Amino acid sequence: MLPDAVMIAIVIALVGWFATLAVIGGSRLSAVWKQVLLVPSWIPWVALAMGSPVVRGSIDFSGAIGIAGAMTIGIMFSIVATQRRER
């Protein structure tokens, strides 16, 4: 089970990422650029969110990298699956 600080960090990262996606979705960018920005907009949020538990000592750096990597891969998989379903 993950420590509470890590769970809170994950929720904060997801909320921030969804807010960023809402802004990107409402922008005048082309559909291609909106798709390109899906994953890169996630990376700063997860880095900021995982930094807090690392500094606090709730989780070590390698654990934070593992959690962030697993979430990023999951997000990428869901994006690919959604795009394949739409075609």
C-alpha positions as CSV (number, residue, x, y, z in Angstrom):
1,M,0.0,0.0,0.0
2,L,1.2,3.5,-0.9
3,P,1.7,6.1,1.8
4,D,-0.9,8.7,2.2
5,A,1.4,11.5,1.0
6,V,2.0,9.6,-2.3
7,M,-1.7,9.1,-2.8
8,I,-2.4,12.8,-2.3
9,A,0.4,13.6,-4.7
10,I,-1.1,11.3,-7.3
11,V,-4.5,13.0,-6.9
12,I,-3.0,16.4,-7.2
13,A,-1.1,15.4,-10.3
14,L,-4.2,14.0,-11.9
15,V,-6.3,17.1,-11.1
16,G,-3.6,19.4,-12.5
17,W,-3.3,17.3,-15.6
18,F,-7.0,17.3,-16.2
19,A,-7.1,21.0,-15.8
20,T,-4.3,21.4,-18.3
21,L,-6.1,19.1,-20.7
22,A,-9.2,21.3,-20.4
23,V,-7.2,24.4,-21.3
24,I,-5.5,22.6,-24.2
25,G,-8.9,21.3,-25.4
26,G,-10.4,24.8,-25.4
27,S,-7.4,26.3,-27.2
28,R,-7.3,27.1,-30.9
29,L,-4.6,24.5,-31.6
30,S,-5.1,21.9,-34.3
31,A,-6.4,18.4,-33.3
32,V,-2.9,17.0,-34.1
33,W,-1.2,19.3,-31.7
34,K,-3.8,18.6,-29.0
35,Q,-3.0,14.9,-29.3
36,V,0.7,15.5,-29.3
37,L,0.5,17.5,-26.0
38,L,-1.4,14.8,-24.1
39,V,1.5,13.0,-22.5
40,P,4.1,15.9,-22.4
41,S,1.6,17.9,-20.4
42,W,1.4,15.1,-17.8
43,I,5.2,14.9,-17.1
44,P,5.6,18.3,-15.3
45,W,2.6,17.5,-13.1
46,V,3.8,14.1,-12.0
47,A,7.4,15.4,-11.4
48,L,6.0,18.2,-9.2
49,A,3.7,15.9,-7.4
50,M,6.2,13.1,-6.8
51,G,8.8,15.6,-5.6
52,S,6.9,16.4,-2.4
53,P,6.8,12.8,-1.0
54,V,10.5,12.4,-1.9
55,V,11.5,15.5,-0.1
56,R,9.3,14.6,2.8
57,G,10.8,11.2,3.0
58,S,7.6,9.2,2.5
59,I,9.1,7.4,-0.5
60,D,12.6,7.1,-2.0
61,F,13.6,8.5,-5.4
62,S,13.6,5.2,-7.2
63,G,10.1,4.4,-5.8
64,A,8.8,7.8,-7.1
65,I,10.3,7.1,-10.5
66,G,8.7,3.7,-10.6
67,I,5.2,5.1,-9.7
68,A,5.5,8.0,-12.1
69,G,6.7,5.7,-14.9
70,A,3.9,3.2,-14.3
71,M,1.3,6.0,-14.3
72,T,2.8,7.5,-17.5
73,I,2.8,4.1,-19.3
74,G,-0.8,3.5,-18.2
75,I,-1.9,6.9,-19.5
76,M,-0.1,6.3,-22.8
77,F,-1.8,2.9,-23.1
78,S,-5.2,4.4,-22.5
79,I,-4.6,7.1,-25.1
80,V,-3.5,4.6,-27.7
81,A,-6.5,2.3,-26.9
82,T,-8.9,5.3,-27.1
83,Q,-7.5,6.4,-30.5
84,R,-7.7,2.9,-31.9
85,R,-11.3,2.6,-30.8
86,E,-12.2,5.9,-32.5
87,R,-10.9,4.8,-35.9
